Amino acid sequence: MRLQQGVEYSHSILTEQLFEGANVVDATVGNGNDTEFLAKLVGAEGQVWGFDIQKQAIERTKGKLMKSGFLERVTLIQADHQKLAQYISEEVDGILFNLGYLPGTDKDITTTIKTTLRAVKAGLDILVKGGVMVIVIYTGHQAGKEEAEALLQYATNLNYKEYNVLHYQFINQASKPPEVMVIKKRG
Ligand SMILES: C[S@@+](CC[C@H](N)C(=O)[O-])C[C@H]1O[C@@H](n2cnc3c(N)ncnc32)[C@H](O)[C@@H]1O
């Protein structure tokens, strides 16, 4: 048995959760790798909403999805994910956040404690009962570490009668591999 690295683990959870025709949100589109993965999982009848504040990320992902033939099932939105409820009027089966900044670009354009907490709360509001929110968290830099602490504090205090929360983390590595938080809305 092989222990899965964070991003891989986030994909495993969503593979188990999603189905053909599912609704899902990619809250941080970036280079579009996760968006493409989600679009494949939900099939032609499914819907993906992808958010990113950077035009570059939206354009790059659009190109990627055109090539793979998945663009039709994806709505790409250049907006702050805090506002996701303004763009989505249905319940969703899954939500993915891959926090931090876009590798190879401006590190100052990054998720922050304030915006992430607001977006997580907004996301939980539109999550269907039985749905999951998966958050990939990078703690290798100070801002990411603080963001992780704030998220942990928030999620630890979620009512266990409404949510089950899991924290997946390697604890003895030389570097800081990504951590994963899974919030399942109880059905
Ligand atoms: C680590 S990258 C995401 C990687 C991506 N999922 C992929 O597969 O390539 C994080 C992304 O979050 C975006 N971002 C940062 N703050 C945001 C916010 N408030 N709302 C939406 N996107 C945001 C950044 O622009 C960046 O592209």
The ligand as an SDF file (V2000), in Angstrom:
LIG
                    3D

 27 29  0  0  0  0  0  0  0  0999 V2000
   -2.3670   26.6910   -6.0770 C   0  0  0  0  0  0  0  0  0  0  0  0
   -3.2130   27.5760   -7.3300 S   0  0  0  0  0  0  0  0  0  0  0  0
   -4.4430   26.4190   -7.8790 C   0  0  0  0  0  0  0  0  0  0  0  0
   -3.9160   25.2570   -8.7060 C   0  0  0  0  0  0  0  0  0  0  0  0
   -4.9690   24.6460   -9.6040 C   0  0  0  0  0  0  0  0  0  0  0  0
   -6.0710   24.0540   -8.8920 N   0  0  0  0  0  0  0  0  0  0  0  0
   -4.3990   23.7220  -10.6580 C   0  0  0  0  0  0  0  0  0  0  0  0
   -4.8720   22.5690  -10.7930 O   0  0  0  0  0  0  0  0  0  0  0  0
   -3.5100   24.1550  -11.3750 O   0  0  0  0  0  0  0  0  0  0  0  0
   -4.1970   28.7480   -6.4390 C   0  0  0  0  0  0  0  0  0  0  0  0
   -5.0280   29.6700   -7.3170 C   0  0  0  0  0  0  0  0  0  0  0  0
   -5.9430   30.3690   -6.4620 O   0  0  0  0  0  0  0  0  0  0  0  0
   -6.1970   31.6300   -7.0570 C   0  0  0  0  0  0  0  0  0  0  0  0
   -6.7920   32.5200   -6.0540 N   0  0  0  0  0  0  0  0  0  0  0  0
   -6.1770   33.1840   -5.0410 C   0  0  0  0  0  0  0  0  0  0  0  0
   -7.0700   33.8790   -4.3110 N   0  0  0  0  0  0  0  0  0  0  0  0
   -8.2860   33.6600   -4.8770 C   0  0  0  0  0  0  0  0  0  0  0  0
   -9.6020   34.1060   -4.5790 C   0  0  0  0  0  0  0  0  0  0  0  0
   -9.8410   34.9230   -3.5420 N   0  0  0  0  0  0  0  0  0  0  0  0
  -10.6150   33.6990   -5.3730 N   0  0  0  0  0  0  0  0  0  0  0  0
  -10.3830   32.8660   -6.4210 C   0  0  0  0  0  0  0  0  0  0  0  0
   -9.1470   32.4070   -6.7620 N   0  0  0  0  0  0  0  0  0  0  0  0
   -8.1150   32.7930   -5.9930 C   0  0  0  0  0  0  0  0  0  0  0  0
   -4.8320   32.0800   -7.5440 C   0  0  0  0  0  0  0  0  0  0  0  0
   -4.9690   33.0530   -8.5550 O   0  0  0  0  0  0  0  0  0  0  0  0
   -4.2400   30.7420   -8.0550 C   0  0  0  0  0  0  0  0  0  0  0  0
   -4.4200   30.6000   -9.4390 O   0  0  0  0  0  0  0  0  0  0  0  0
  1  2  1  0
  2  3  1  0
  2 10  1  0
  3  4  1  0
  4  5  1  0
  5  6  1  0
  5  7  1  0
  7  8  2  0
  7  9  1  0
 10 11  1  0
 11 12  1  0
 11 26  1  0
 12 13  1  0
 13 14  1  0
 13 24  1  0
 14 15  1  0
 14 23  1  0
 15 16  2  0
 16 17  1  0
 17 18  1  0
 17 23  2  0
 18 19  1  0
 18 20  2  0
 20 21  1  0
 21 22  2  0
 22 23  1  0
 24 25  1  0
 24 26  1  0
 26 27  1  0
M  CHG  2   2   1   9  -1
M  END
$$$$
